[in-house]
């Protein structure tokens, strides 16, 4: 698609390298703040536009306006009809019924999750982390539907090694997860 090419041509060399190797179903953008994770993610969303039915962006409330501005700037409104915003703060209060409803609402769709500032859910034993993890597990366990996951953070672990384990659980919950966390 033309917009992917335009975005790619506007990327710095390190962004092009990341974009070129991120054409997998799960990938983590563990890149310092201010180096274009959002721009690369939007380019990635454009790359998968014809395959993905719904892009679910999970993010802190304070980044919603920034994402809208960046999508308008780089995607010219093309992604708007396929975007669903899920705030980390909403995840904290979700009941098991809410999780199932969220899953069934998009169960028949090819989904791409963008988890911006994923350190908000790095503790997969907290209600927020556990709920996000359970949503990802339900989607990734589906057969015949695509689930693409992008984890974005400038600080994959700032305090201890368990934080990187939490990030890996978000990327590949069906592979990495310790069953006691569910």
N, C-alpha and C positions, 0 to 999 in steps of 0.2 A: 504494500500500500504506500501511496505517495507521502503521507504524513510521517510514516516510520522513517522513510528515507530522509525527509527534511530534518526530523529530530536527530537522526544519526549524524547527518552532516554538520549539525550544530553542537555535537558533543565534543568534549575534550578527549584526548587520546585515552586516558585512563577510563573514562566513561564508556568509550567504544569497546575497550577490552572487557569491561564488566558486562555490557550489553551482549556482546558476542558469546560469552560463556554462560549467560543466564537463560538460554533457551531450553530449559529443563522444567519438569513439572514442579520441583521444589528448588528454591534458591534463596540464599540469604545475602542481602546487601549490607554487609558489616563495614560501613564506610564512615569516616569522620563527618561530623556535622558540617554542613555548608558545602559539601562536594557534589551535590546533585542526585541524591537518592530518589527524590520525588520525580525529577525530570527523567531519570532512567526508568522508573516505575511506570510513568505515563507512556513512555516510548514502548515499554514492554506490553502495556495494556493495548496499545494500538497494534502491536505485532500480533496479538491474539484476538483482535476484535472480531474476526469472522468465525472463530471457534468458540469463544466464550459468550454465554448468554447474559451473565450477570457478574459484575465486578464488585466485590464486597470489600470496602476499605474500612479497616478497623483502626481507629486512631483516637488520640485525646481530643476533647472538645476544642481546645485552643488551636488546633491545626485545621479545622474544617474550612475556615475562610481561606487559608493559605492554599489548601488543596484545590478549592474551587477556582481560585485565581490562576494557579499553575495549569490546571486542566484547560481553562479558557485560553491561556497563553499558548500552550503547546498542542492542544487537540481541537481547538476551535469549536467546542460544543459537541463534537462527534460522539464522545463517550457518555454524555449526560443521561441518555435514556437507559443506559445499562448500569448505572452507578447506584449502589446501595451503601449508605454510611452506617456503620455500627460503632458507637462510642464505647471506649473501655469502661466508662462509668456505668453504662447500661448493662454490661456483662456482669458486673458485681452483683446486681440485684435479680438476675434471671433465675427463675425456678426451673425445675426439670421439665415442667410443662412448656414454659417459654422456650427452652432449648429445642424441644421436639417441634413446636410450632414453627420456630425459625428454620429448622431443618426441612420440614415438610413443605414450607412455602417455596423453597428453591430446589427441592429434591430432584426434580426432573430436568434441571438445568446444568449446563457446563459452567463451572464457577471458577473465578480467580479471586483469591484472597490476597489483599495487600495489608500486611500488619505493620503499620507505621509506628515508630517508637515502641517497638515490641517489648522493650524492657518494662513497659507498664504491665505486662503479663508474664514476666520472667519467672515469677514464683508460681509454678503450676499446681501448688497445693492451696493457694488462696482461691477464694470463690471466683474472682475474675479470671485468673489463669486456668483454673479447672474447667470453668464454663467454656472458655475459648477452646481449650484442648478438646473437650467433648464435642463441640461443634465441628472442629477439624477432623476428628476421628470419624464422626458420622459421615461427613462428606467424602473423606478419602477411602472409606470402606465400600462406597457404592461401586457397583459394576456398571460398565457401559456409559458412564458419564465422567467427564474430565474434571479434576480438581487441581488447580494450579495454586501454589502458595509462594508468596514472597514475604520474607521477614526483613524489615528495615530497622536498623539501629546504628547509632554512632558509637555506642558503648555496649558491646555484646556482654561484657562482664566487667563490672567496676569494683566489686567487692570480693567475690569468691568464685570458685570454679562451678558451683551449683548453678550460677546464673547462665553460664554457657550451656549447661545441660537443659535448662528451661528453654533456651532459644532453639536448641536442637529438637526438643519435644514438640515445639510449635511447627518446625519444619517437617518433621517426619514422625508424627505421633504413633503411627502403626509399627514403626521400626524401633524407635528409641525408648518409648514409654515404659515406665515401670508400672505394671498393672495395679499396684497398690495406690496409685495416684488417682485412678478413675473413680 
